[in-house]
Structures are given as C-alpha cells and as structure tokens.
Amino acid sequence: MERVRLPLAQALAMRCKRRRCRFLAFLIAAAGLGISWQGVPERSAFAVSGSGREWRTLLEKGDVATRGLRFDEAAHSYKAAAETLERQGSGTNHDAAVLRMKLGGALSELGKLEEAVMEYRRVYGLLKVSGELSSMHGAGLMMKVGILREAQGRPNKALEAYQAARSTLQKLEKIGSQAGGRLLARIGAVSVALGEWEVAVKHLTAARSLLEKAAGGQANFVAEGRPSARLLADIANAHAGLAGLACPGLGPLGLLSLSGAGPASQPFLASALATARPPPVDHPALAE
C-alpha cells in the first residue's frame, strides 16, 4: 500500500499526540489552520474550508462581468457573494469589505447612486472594525466616494473625499504611485469644475507625470485611450482657464468654438483630441 504523506503541521501534531504533548499539538494545529489567539478566524481561514468556494466563485464572476462592462451582472454576482459570505457568519472581515466595495462600484456605474452610497457606508464600518481605514483599501474607498459625489454633481463633497484619500496615501508614502496619480487627476478635474485653474494645472500636471511613468512612457500612456484622453482634456481646459478662455462647466471640446485658444492650451488640447478615439464597434459598451 502506498504511504500517504501528511501535511507537516498535521504530521507534527499527530507525533506530539502520541507523546501526549497535547498542548503543543494544539498549538501546531492552530498555527496550521490560521486560528488567531483572539478566537476570531483569520482571513486565510476560508482558504482551507470548502464553504469559501461559493462566494469566491461569485466574486470571480463579478470581476469578469466588470471587465466586460456588464455592470448589472456584476452587481448581481457581488451582492450574492456578499450575502453568501455573511451567511457563513464572517460578514465583518476584510473579504466582506472588498465585496461590498466592488458592489458599490458596480451600482455607481449603473447610476444607482443612493444604493452605492449605502454600500460604501457598510464598507466604511467594516474597514473601521478591521482597522483598515488608513490602508490602501481605505484610500480606495474614499476615491470611489469621490467619484460618486462627482456623479451627483457635488464637487465640494467629492473634493472632501479625495483629500481624505490623499491624506492616507501620504501617510503610506504612496502618493507617488499610480494610485496617487489617479487621485491627483481626480482632484485636478474637480478643481477644473470649480474654476480653480492654478490648483487644477498643478494637480493634473503631476498626475500626468506619475501616470506616464507608471505606463512606461508617454506613448504607452496615450495608448490607454479614454483615460489618458480625459486627463489631457482636463489639462487643456485648465490651461485655457488660466488664459481666460474657459469657465467652470465648459467642456474641453467647447474650446474648439473659441478663437485664439492661447498657446499654453493648444498642444494639450491637440493631444487630448488625438487620443479621444471612439471605441470599436464591437465594444461591449455599444452592445444593445
């Protein structure tokens, strides 16, 4: 008969039991199962139990749907995953916070802003309980809240959320990362909406530098299409504002109707228009 090899933790535990080292056996087994000394399962506990597979499968389905811009399907999968997780009695851990944050993002994309706000409030509570408000997840939550407030037409509230995210990234020394670049881009965009042109130029220029670096150069950044076009268009609008040729609420394409857009804004506007390519006809966003 073929000899079965046991996992190291289990083998040591059995050996200790044979020697009647029961307490040491418990310690080894507990370490192997990821049991915390506070009596609360660690996040890795689900990885060793079959009960975690169902919600993880639903999470993966939601992620696939999100990448395909099928946000209604994504929201359904994320909600089912969160409810499954909570039925297992672990709805206040890190995984629940991530699920609820993804659900809020999908609802926001669907225009269900009030429902998204409710999910983000749940996430805030979960992160507070787990002590992660000052983590990258906490910064990510504030970013999503800011984007939602922008969609609601509340730029001051959006700026408040973005500044909270900025404070967290600075504490974590991540403000110079790609996430920091995206955050500075949103702060700059809100500043454009508020007509704070100098503040907008400062943040948007810094954002462009960070995002080009993260993309591996200007060419790769421009190749990203719509995200880069949005940033470049905001930069164009901010420079036009400094030249007295734009006002809050005037979109960057509106600059085309203005004569003499100013030398400072022209190259940025040209770059923005060059990268603002329409999506291909088979793009999921154009599907009926």
N, C-alpha and C positions, 0 to 999 in steps of 0.2 A: 504494500500500500504506500502511495506517495505521501511523503511527510508534508504536512501543512505548516507553512511559516506564518507565525502570528506577527502582528504589528509590534514594534519594540515596546511601546508603553504597556500593551496588554500582556506581552510575554513577561516583562519585569514584574508586573502586578501579580501574575499567577505564581511566579517564583517566590515573591515575598509572602504570598498567602501560605504557600507550602511550608515556609519557615515561620509562619504565624506572626509575620510582621504586618499585621492588619492595618495599622495606621499609616505606615509607609506605603502600603499597597493602595490605600485610598488616595494619598497624595499624588501618586504617579498616575492613577486612573483619572483623577480630577484634572490633572495637567493635560492629559491626552484628549479629554473631552472639552477643554476650553471653559471649565467652570470657574467663575470668579469667586473670590472669598466673601463677597457681599451677598452671595446667594442668588445673583442675577446672571442669566446666561450671557456670555459674550456674543458679539456679532457673529463669530465663527461657529456658534452652536448650530445654526441652521445648515451649515455645510455638511455636518455629519449625520443629519436626520433626513429621512425621506419626506417629511412634512414640509420642507422648504422648497421642494422641487416645483410644486404647483404655482406658487406665486412668482418664482423666478422665471418660469416659462411664460407666464402672463407679462412679466416685465420685459422680457426679450421681444415678445410680440408687439408690445407698445413701442419699443425702441425702433423696431423695423418699420412700423407704421409711421412713426415720426419722421424717419429718414425719407420716407416716401411721400411726406406731406399729407398723409391721411390722418388728420388730427382727430376726427370723430372716432375712428377706430382706435387710435392711440389712447384717447381719453377713456374709452370703454375698458381697454386692457389694463391701464394703470389703476383705474378705480377697482376693478375686480381683483387685481393683485394686492392692493392696499387692504381691501376687505378680507381677503383670504389670510393675509398676514395678521390682521387684527383678531381674527377668529382663533388664531393659534396663541393668543394672549401676549403678543410681543409688539403691539402697536405703538409703543413709545420709544422704540430703539432707532438707531441710525438708518436702518433699511426703510422703516416706515416714513421717515422724514424725506428720504430720497424719492420714494414712490409718490408721496403727496406733492413734492415739488414738481416732479415731472407731470403729474396730473394737472396741477395749476397752470403749467406752461401750455399744455395742450388746450385747456379750456380758454386760456387767453388768446391763443391762435384762432379759436372758434368764435371769438367775440363775446364769450360768456364771462365777462369781466368780474361781475359780482361773485360768481361761483369760484372764479380763480382767486379772488381776494380771500374767500373763506378757506380755501386750501392753503394759501400762504400763511394765514393766521395759525392754522394747525401746525404747519411746518415750523413756524417760529416757536411755538410751545414745545414741540418735540426736540428741537435743537437746544432750547433753553434747558430742558430736563437733562439732556445728554452732555451739556457743557460745550456745545459746538457753535455757539453764536459767533464766536471770534475766530472761527475756522474758515477755510475756503468755501465750505458749504454755506456758512452764514453770509459770506460776501456774495455768493451766487444767489442766495435768496433775495438779498437787497437789490441786486441787479434786476432780477425778474420783477420785483415790486416796482422798481423804477420804470421799467419798460411798460408795465401795466398802467401806471399812472400817466405816462405819456399818451397811451392809447385812450385814456379817459379825458385827455385834454387838460391835465393838471400838472403843468411843468414844474411849478414850485414844489409840489409833493414828490415829483419824480426826482428833482434835484436833491431833495432831502434824503431820499433812499440811496441815491448814488453816492452822496457824501458819506453815508454810513458804511457803504461797501468800500469806499476809498480808505476810510479810517482803518478798517480791518486789514485790507491789503498792505497798507503802510506798516502796520504792526507786524504782519507776517513777512515783511520785506519782499512782497510780490508785486508791488506797484509797477515794476519794470518788466513784468511778464506779459504774455499775450493777453491774459485775462485783464491785466492792468490797462493794456492798450484799448481793449474793447470798452472798458469802463470809461476811460478818458474820452473816447469817441462819443459815448452817450452824454457825458457831461457837456461836451462841446456842442452837441446837437441841441440840447435843451437851452444852452446859452444863446444859440442862434435864434431859437424860438422866442426867447425873452429879449432879444435885441442887444445882448451884452457881447458886442463884437470882439473886443480885445480879449476877453476871457475865452470866447469861442475859438479864436485863432490860436491862442496859446495851447488849449487842450487838444484841439483837433490836429495841430501840427505834431505835438508829442505823440498822439495816438497813431498817426501815420508812421512815424519813425519806428515805434515799437512793433506795429503790425507788419511793416515791411521786413523788419529784422526777423520776426517770427516766421514769416513766409519764405525766408531765404532770399530776399531781394525784391526790388520794385517790380520786376517783370512777373514774378510769381504772385505778388500781391494783387496786381492789376488783373491777372488771370482768374482771380476768385470771382470776378463778375459783379453781381449786385452788391455784396457787402462793401467792396472797395469803391464801387461807383457811388454808393450812399455817402461814404466818408469824404470822397473827393468833392462831391457836390456840396456837402456841408461846408467844406473848406472854401469852395468858390463863393458860396453865399456869404460866409463870414468876411472874406476879403472885400466883397462888394459892399457889405455893410460898413466896413471901415472907410471905404471910398465914398460913402453917402449915396450909394446906388441900390440899396436894398433896404427892406424894412421887415420887422417881425411878421412872419406869416407868408412872405413872398418866397415861393419855392425856387430852387436854383435854376430850373428851366425857364422861369419867368424872366431871368436876366437876358434871355435872347431878344426880348422885345425892347430892351433898353439900349439906347445908342451910347457908344463910348463906355463900355463896361469897366474901363480902368485897367491899366497894365498889370496891377497886382492880382486881379482876379482872373484875367483871361487865360493864362496857362492852366490854372486849376480847373476852370470851367471846361476847357477843351479836353483835359484828361478825364473829367467826370463824364462828359458826353461820349467820349471814345469807349469807355468801359461799360456804359449803360446799355448793354446789348439785351435784346429781348430773349426770353428763354426759347429753346427749340420747341417745335410744335408738338412733340411727344412728351413734353414736360408734364409731370403729374398734376401740377397746379392748373393746367389748362384742360384737364380731363373733365368731362361732363358728369 
